[in-house]
Structure formats: structure tokens, C-alpha cells
Amino acid sequence: MSHVPPPRATWRETRRLIGLDVDLFGEWAITFGAFKPSRPRWMLFFYVLFTTHMFAAVLIYRLQIFLFDAGLRPLATLLSRLNHSLFGVTIGHHTRSSGGLYIAHGHVVVDGVVRLGHNVQIAPFSTIGLTNSESKDFDLIGPTIGDHVNIGTGARLLGPIHIGDHVKIGANSVVIHDVPSGHTAVGAPARSFPTVTRAEREARKRNDGAGTA
């Protein structure tokens, strides 16, 4: 796992990431016809800002990191405290996201040197961060999480672990070991197994039915 510091969050990069966040939060509205995709993109920004509860929390986090990297650390800390007070979302200054971030309903803690990929979805009452386990030395390095990862309600991802792409973390799971790409992790401590898609389940049922015919 790389400990190389991430690039500074320039205003251009911050705007790019906010655009990806808008895409994630606005997807359901476009899919179900609540927002017409032909409308200007700036309208979608304000639509998700005023209609989706947690987009504002992600937006505050983006501005927090921009201010922190710009050297305005007291203002960054103020935004972090505001996020905690308004939404129950606490995200440390050293958490970096390289793509769109979706937080469902708040009550989320992300702390330590944490790396998030694109389309990481975090359900309520989840913790991503450091471990104080007696079996491991304390480390400021937290999880590195890949792309298209869904973290269930109440899950805990702790320590310098690596979560691959297209991973699902079950509700209330405690993940303290690496999870390979394309796997689902459940339990406390969590165990991982290859994810079976709906199409694969249906194909197995058809094959089983053909075998017994």
C-alpha cells in the first residue's frame, strides 16, 4: 500500500470532483424522470443541493479539503465542525477521494490517511479509519478503497487495509483484512467471498432446472 501523499486539491480538481458527486446524487432523479437530462447542468447541481439531504455534506467536505490544501486550515476545520454539527459527518483532513462520493444519510466517520476511489457509497453509522487493536501497532494509515464500493449500514473498515473494486461490505461488518475486487465481505470479523450477481444466480437456476428436467 502506497503512502505517497496525494496531489493537492486545486480548485479545478475540486470542481471536477463536485461534478462527479452531482452525477451520483442526480442519477436517481434522471432515471425516474424527476429531472430532465436536457436541462442545464448547473440546474442539476442546485436540484440535488436542495432535494437530496446529504449532497450538502459531501460538498462541504470537498470545500474543506480545498481550503486545507490551500493553507487555510482554520477555515477547513470550521467546515469540518459544521459538517459534524449539521449532518453527523466527520471526515478528517487527510481523507482523499479521487472520484464521486455518495453518503446516504449521515452519521459517518472517516479519519486517518484514507483513500477513496470513484463511486464509493457509504451508508449511515459507518466508520472508516484507524484501528486500536492490541494485535496490531497503531498506524495513522487507514483503508484504501477502490472504485464502485458499497459500504453497508454500521460497517467498520479499520486499519491499513485495501478494498478492491466492485466490493460490497455487509451491514455491521467489521473489516480488518484486505478484500479482493469483486467480493462481498460480511461478519465480525468479516470474511469475503466472490459476489454473485443477479444474472449469475438466474443462470444457475436455469442450469439447475435444466439438469433436473
C-alpha positions in Angstrom: 0.0 0.0 0.0 1.4 3.3 -1.1 1.9 6.1 1.5 2.7 8.7 -1.2 0.8 11.9 -0.5 -2.0 12.7 -2.9 -1.9 15.7 -5.3 -3.0 19.0 -3.8 -6.7 19.7 -4.2 -6.7 22.6 -6.7 -9.9 24.5 -7.4 -10.0 22.8 -10.8 -9.8 19.3 -9.3 -12.3 20.2 -6.6 -14.8 21.3 -9.3 -14.2 18.1 -11.2 -14.9 16.0 -8.1 -18.0 18.0 -7.3 -19.3 17.3 -10.8 -18.9 13.6 -10.2 -20.7 13.9 -6.9 -23.6 15.7 -8.7 -23.7 12.8 -11.2 -24.1 10.2 -8.4 -26.7 12.2 -6.4 -28.6 13.1 -9.5 -28.7 9.7 -11.1 -31.9 8.6 -9.5 -33.7 11.8 -10.3 -32.8 11.5 -14.0 -33.6 7.8 -14.1 -37.1 8.2 -12.6 -37.9 11.3 -14.6 -37.8 13.8 -11.7 -35.1 15.8 -13.6 -34.9 16.1 -17.3 -31.3 15.4 -18.6 -31.8 18.1 -21.3 -31.8 20.8 -18.6 -28.5 22.8 -18.0 -26.1 21.0 -15.7 -26.0 23.9 -13.2 -29.7 23.3 -12.6 -28.9 19.7 -11.7 -26.4 21.0 -9.1 -29.0 23.1 -7.4 -31.6 20.4 -7.7 -29.5 17.8 -5.8 -28.3 20.5 -3.3 -31.9 21.3 -2.3 -33.6 17.9 -2.7 -31.0 15.4 -1.5 -30.2 15.6 2.1 -26.6 14.5 2.1 -25.2 16.2 -1.0 -24.5 19.3 1.0 -22.4 17.2 3.4 -20.2 15.9 0.5 -20.0 19.5 -0.9 -18.8 20.8 2.5 -16.2 18.0 2.6 -14.9 19.0 -0.9 -14.5 22.6 0.2 -12.9 21.5 3.5 -10.1 19.7 1.6 -9.6 22.5 -0.9 -9.2 25.0 2.0 -6.9 22.7 3.9 -4.6 22.2 0.9 -4.7 25.9 0.2 -3.2 26.5 3.6 -6.4 27.9 5.2 -6.5 25.2 7.8 -8.6 27.0 10.5 -11.4 27.5 7.9 -11.1 23.9 6.8 -11.5 22.8 10.5 -14.5 25.1 10.8 -16.2 23.4 7.8 -15.4 20.0 9.3 -17.1 21.0 12.6 -20.1 22.4 10.6 -20.4 19.1 8.8 -20.4 17.2 12.0 -23.0 19.5 13.6 -25.4 19.6 10.6 -25.1 16.1 9.3 -23.3 13.9 11.8 -20.5 13.5 9.2 -16.9 13.7 10.4 -14.2 13.5 7.7 -10.6 14.1 8.5 -8.3 16.5 6.6 -6.2 13.6 5.3 -9.1 11.7 3.7 -8.8 12.0 -0.1 -11.3 10.9 -2.7 -10.3 10.5 -6.4 -13.9 10.2 -7.7 -17.6 10.7 -6.9 -18.6 10.1 -3.3 -22.1 9.2 -2.1 -23.1 9.4 1.6 -26.6 8.1 2.2 -27.9 9.5 5.5 -25.1 10.8 7.6 -23.6 9.6 10.9 -20.4 8.7 9.2 -16.8 8.9 10.5 -13.8 8.8 8.1 -10.5 9.6 9.6 -6.8 8.9 9.2 -4.9 8.7 5.9 -7.8 7.3 3.9 -8.0 6.9 0.1 -11.4 6.6 -1.6 -11.9 5.6 -5.2 -14.8 6.6 -7.6 -18.4 5.9 -6.7 -17.8 4.9 -3.0 -21.2 4.7 -1.3 -21.3 4.9 2.5 -24.4 4.0 4.4 -25.3 5.6 7.9 -23.4 4.8 11.1 -20.3 3.6 9.3 -16.7 4.1 10.3 -13.7 4.1 8.0 -10.4 4.8 9.8 -7.8 3.7 12.3 -7.6 0.6 14.5 -6.5 0.4 18.1 -6.4 -3.4 18.1 -4.0 -4.9 20.6 -2.8 -7.4 17.9 -1.6 -4.5 15.6 0.6 -1.5 16.1 -1.2 1.8 16.0 -1.0 3.3 12.5 -2.2 6.6 11.1 -2.8 4.9 7.7 -6.4 3.9 7.2 -8.1 2.0 4.5 -7.5 2.4 0.7 -10.8 1.8 -1.0 -11.3 1.1 -4.7 -13.9 2.1 -7.2 -17.6 1.2 -7.0 -17.6 0.1 -3.4 -20.8 -0.1 -1.4 -20.4 0.1 2.4 -23.4 -1.1 4.4 -25.1 0.4 7.4 -23.0 0.2 10.6 -19.9 -1.2 8.9 -16.4 -0.7 10.2 -13.4 -0.6 8.0 -10.3 -0.3 10.1 -6.6 -0.1 9.7 -4.2 -0.1 6.7 -6.3 -2.5 4.6 -7.0 -2.5 0.9 -10.5 -2.8 -0.5 -10.7 -3.7 -4.2 -13.1 -2.5 -6.9 -16.7 -3.6 -7.1 -16.8 -4.7 -3.5 -19.8 -4.9 -1.2 -19.4 -4.5 2.6 -22.3 -6.0 4.5 -24.2 -4.1 7.3 -22.5 -4.2 10.7 -19.4 -5.9 9.3 -16.0 -5.3 10.8 -13.4 -5.4 8.1 -9.8 -5.6 9.3 -8.3 -7.5 6.3 -8.0 -6.9 2.6 -11.0 -7.6 0.4 -10.3 -8.5 -3.2 -12.1 -6.9 -6.1 -15.5 -8.4 -7.0 -16.0 -9.8 -3.5 -18.6 -9.3 -0.7 -17.4 -9.0 2.9 -19.7 -9.9 5.8 -19.4 -10.7 9.5 -17.4 -9.5 12.5 -14.6 -10.0 11.8 -15.6 -10.0 8.2 -14.9 -12.8 5.7 -15.0 -12.2 2.0 -16.4 -14.4 -0.9 -16.9 -13.7 -4.6 -20.0 -11.7 -5.3 -22.7 -13.5 -7.2 -24.7 -11.1 -9.4 -28.4 -11.5 -10.1 -27.7 -12.5 -13.6 -25.4 -15.3 -12.4 -28.0 -16.5 -9.9 -30.7 -16.7 -12.6 -28.3 -18.5 -14.9 -27.6 -21.1 -12.1 -31.3 -21.6 -11.6 -31.9 -22.2 -15.2 -29.0 -24.6 -15.4 -30.2 -26.4 -12.3 -33.7 -26.6 -13.7 -32.4 -28.0 -17.0 -30.4 -30.6 -15.1 -33.4 -31.9 -13.2 -35.7 -31.9 -16.3 
